């Protein structure tokens, strides 16, 4: 695996009023991609989440969410170390997900960004991309997720494709001077005791999700014009 790392954008993450923001070196504060997606989530998705919480109970829902968050953080940290060439044992709790991902990671080349903040100043949003690299020779946004069961279809990814398109647009905006223009995206779902699920989005699909993402951004700022 080769690395051609681009200069990282320095930013800090803050939370205010239940929303997350990224603040750049100049003090510009922009809402995160996840904040915009959560605030504009379709009513059907909100109702489905509420039904799930009611079915399993508040305490169990919190436990499941907390466990998923911790394993995701540990798995992301292990992937970051691997991509940056740092040799360190994988934490036991993340090991099943790490093993699931490894065959995919062997196809990752030419790493440009890892866990890096990106800003889109024109559309007024920001986020942190998992990785920009080439997958089987094609430059793309890469996103790593963990799950207990396979997703099975793009429909079950919820807003994840919009998130990928948002990051793609922000990377292209942030690194336009370096000639970086991405049109493809890779979403990998690590599953214990199984090969990771690989979802590949070509240029036409990314373009379609990019249009949907811009609509969500417009909706967000109509609801919160003072942000």
C-alpha positions as CSV (number, residue, x, y, z in Angstrom):
1,X,0.0,0.0,0.0
2,X,1.3,3.5,-0.9
3,X,0.5,6.8,0.7
4,X,0.4,10.3,-0.8
5,X,-1.1,12.1,2.1
6,X,-2.6,15.6,1.4
7,X,-2.2,18.3,4.0
8,X,-4.8,17.8,6.8
9,X,-7.3,20.5,7.5
10,X,-7.1,21.5,11.2
11,X,-10.4,21.7,13.0
12,X,-12.0,21.1,16.3
13,X,-15.4,19.5,17.0
14,X,-17.9,21.1,19.4
15,X,-21.4,20.3,20.5
16,X,-24.0,23.0,21.2
17,X,-27.7,22.6,21.7
18,X,-27.6,18.9,20.9
19,X,-25.9,19.6,17.5
20,X,-22.3,19.0,16.5
21,X,-20.2,21.5,14.6
22,X,-16.7,21.8,13.2
23,X,-14.6,25.0,13.8
24,X,-11.7,25.8,11.5
25,X,-8.5,27.7,12.3
26,X,-10.2,31.0,11.3
27,X,-13.0,30.4,13.8
28,X,-15.6,29.5,11.1
29,X,-18.2,27.1,12.6
30,X,-20.2,24.9,10.4
31,X,-22.8,22.1,11.2
32,X,-21.6,18.6,10.7
33,X,-23.0,16.3,8.0
34,X,-24.6,14.0,10.7
35,X,-26.3,17.0,12.4
36,X,-27.9,18.0,9.1
37,X,-28.9,14.5,8.3
38,X,-30.4,14.0,11.8
39,X,-32.3,17.3,11.7
40,X,-33.8,16.5,8.2
41,X,-34.4,12.8,8.8
42,X,-37.7,11.6,7.1
43,X,-40.6,11.2,9.4
44,X,-40.9,7.5,8.5
45,X,-37.3,6.9,9.7
46,X,-38.0,8.8,12.9
47,X,-41.1,6.7,13.6
48,X,-39.2,3.5,12.9
49,X,-36.5,4.5,15.4
50,X,-39.1,5.3,18.0
51,X,-40.8,2.0,17.5
52,X,-37.5,0.2,18.0
53,X,-36.8,2.0,21.2
54,X,-40.2,1.2,22.5
55,X,-39.9,-2.4,21.6
56,X,-36.5,-3.1,23.2
57,X,-36.9,-0.5,26.0
58,X,-35.0,2.7,26.7
59,X,-32.2,1.1,28.8
60,X,-31.6,-1.7,26.2
61,X,-31.6,0.8,23.3
62,X,-29.0,2.9,25.1
63,X,-26.9,-0.2,25.8
64,X,-27.0,-1.4,22.2
65,X,-26.2,2.1,20.9
66,X,-23.3,2.5,23.3
67,X,-21.9,-0.8,22.4
68,X,-22.1,-0.1,18.7
69,X,-20.4,3.3,19.2
70,X,-17.5,1.9,21.2
71,X,-16.8,-1.0,18.8
72,X,-17.0,1.5,15.9
73,X,-14.5,3.9,17.5
74,X,-12.1,1.0,18.2
75,X,-12.4,-0.4,14.7
76,X,-11.9,3.0,13.1
77,X,-8.8,3.5,15.3
78,X,-7.3,0.2,14.2
79,X,-8.0,1.0,10.5
80,X,-6.4,4.4,10.9
81,X,-3.3,2.8,12.4
82,X,-3.1,0.3,9.5
83,X,-3.5,2.9,6.8
84,X,-0.8,5.1,8.4
85,X,1.6,2.2,8.7
86,X,1.4,2.0,12.5
87,X,1.8,-1.6,13.8
88,X,-0.2,-2.2,16.9
89,X,-2.3,-5.1,18.2
90,X,-6.1,-4.8,17.6
91,X,-8.2,-4.5,20.7
92,X,-10.0,-7.7,21.5
93,X,-13.5,-6.2,21.2
94,X,-12.7,-4.9,17.7
95,X,-10.9,-8.0,16.5
96,X,-14.0,-9.7,14.8
97,X,-14.7,-6.6,12.8
98,X,-11.0,-6.0,11.9
99,X,-10.8,-9.6,10.6
100,X,-13.9,-9.0,8.5
101,X,-12.4,-5.9,6.9
102,X,-8.9,-7.1,6.1
103,X,-9.6,-8.6,2.7
104,X,-11.0,-5.3,1.6
105,X,-8.2,-3.3,3.0
106,X,-5.7,-5.2,0.9
107,X,-7.3,-3.6,-2.1
108,X,-6.8,0.0,-0.8
109,X,-4.0,1.9,-2.4
110,X,-2.7,5.5,-2.7
111,X,-4.0,6.8,0.6
112,X,-4.6,10.6,0.5
113,X,-6.6,11.4,3.7
114,X,-7.3,9.5,6.9
115,X,-9.8,10.7,9.6
116,X,-9.5,14.2,8.2
117,X,-11.8,17.2,8.6
118,X,-13.3,18.8,5.5
119,X,-15.3,22.0,5.0
120,X,-17.7,23.0,2.2
121,X,-17.8,26.8,2.7
122,X,-20.2,27.5,-0.1
123,X,-22.9,25.0,1.1
124,X,-22.0,25.6,4.8
125,X,-21.3,22.2,6.2
126,X,-18.4,20.2,7.5
127,X,-17.4,16.7,8.5
128,X,-14.7,14.1,9.0
129,X,-14.0,11.6,6.3
130,X,-12.8,8.2,7.2
131,X,-10.5,7.8,4.2
132,X,-9.7,9.0,0.7
133,X,-7.8,6.4,-1.3
134,X,-8.0,4.3,-4.3
135,X,-10.0,1.1,-4.3
136,X,-9.0,-1.4,-7.0
137,X,-7.4,1.5,-8.7
138,X,-10.3,4.0,-8.5
139,X,-9.9,7.1,-6.3
140,X,-12.8,7.4,-3.9
141,X,-14.3,8.3,-0.5
142,X,-14.1,5.3,1.8
143,X,-16.3,4.8,4.8
144,X,-16.1,2.1,7.4
145,X,-19.0,0.8,9.4
146,X,-19.7,-2.1,11.8
147,X,-22.8,-4.2,12.2
148,X,-23.9,-7.4,13.9
149,X,-25.8,-8.6,10.8
150,X,-25.4,-7.9,7.0
151,X,-27.3,-4.9,5.7
152,X,-28.2,-6.8,2.6
153,X,-29.3,-3.9,0.4
154,X,-28.6,-0.2,-0.1
155,X,-32.1,0.6,1.2
156,X,-31.0,-0.6,4.7
157,X,-28.1,1.8,4.7
158,X,-30.5,4.7,5.5
159,X,-28.7,8.0,5.0
160,X,-25.2,6.6,4.6
161,X,-25.0,7.1,0.8
162,X,-26.0,10.8,1.3
163,X,-23.2,11.1,3.9
164,X,-20.7,9.7,1.4
165,X,-21.9,12.2,-1.2
166,X,-21.6,15.0,1.3
167,X,-18.0,14.0,2.1
168,X,-17.2,13.6,-1.6
169,X,-18.4,17.2,-2.3
170,X,-16.5,18.6,0.7
171,X,-13.3,16.9,-0.3
172,X,-13.6,18.2,-3.8
173,X,-14.3,21.7,-2.4
174,X,-11.5,21.6,0.2
175,X,-8.8,20.2,-2.2
176,X,-9.7,21.8,-5.5
177,X,-6.3,23.5,-5.6
178,X,-4.6,20.1,-5.4
179,X,-6.6,18.9,-8.4
180,X,-8.5,16.3,-6.3
181,X,-11.9,15.5,-7.8
182,X,-13.7,12.4,-6.6
183,X,-16.7,10.8,-8.3
184,X,-16.9,7.4,-6.6
185,X,-17.5,6.1,-3.1
186,X,-16.9,2.9,-1.1
187,X,-18.9,1.8,1.9
188,X,-17.7,-1.2,3.8
189,X,-19.7,-2.9,6.6
190,X,-17.7,-5.1,8.9
191,X,-19.6,-8.1,10.3
192,X,-18.2,-10.6,12.9
193,X,-17.3,-14.1,11.5
194,X,-18.2,-13.0,7.9
195,X,-16.6,-11.2,5.0
196,X,-17.3,-7.5,5.1
197,X,-20.1,-6.2,2.9
198,X,-18.9,-3.9,0.1
199,X,-21.1,-1.3,-1.4
200,X,-19.6,0.5,-4.4
201,X,-21.2,3.7,-5.7
202,X,-20.3,4.8,-9.3
203,X,-20.2,8.4,-10.5
204,X,-23.9,8.4,-11.6
205,X,-25.0,7.1,-8.2
206,X,-22.8,9.6,-6.3
207,X,-24.2,12.4,-8.4
208,X,-27.7,11.4,-7.6
209,X,-27.0,11.3,-3.9
210,X,-25.2,14.6,-4.2
211,X,-28.4,16.2,-5.5
212,X,-30.4,14.7,-2.6
213,X,-27.8,15.9,-0.1
214,X,-28.0,19.5,-1.4
215,X,-31.8,19.3,-0.9
216,X,-31.3,18.2,2.7
217,X,-28.8,21.1,3.3
218,X,-31.3,23.6,1.9
219,X,-34.1,22.1,4.1
220,X,-31.8,22.3,7.1
221,X,-31.1,26.0,6.6
222,X,-34.8,26.8,5.9
223,X,-35.5,25.3,9.4
224,X,-32.5,26.9,11.1
225,X,-31.8,30.1,9.1
226,X,-29.8,31.7,12.0
227,X,-27.1,28.9,12.1
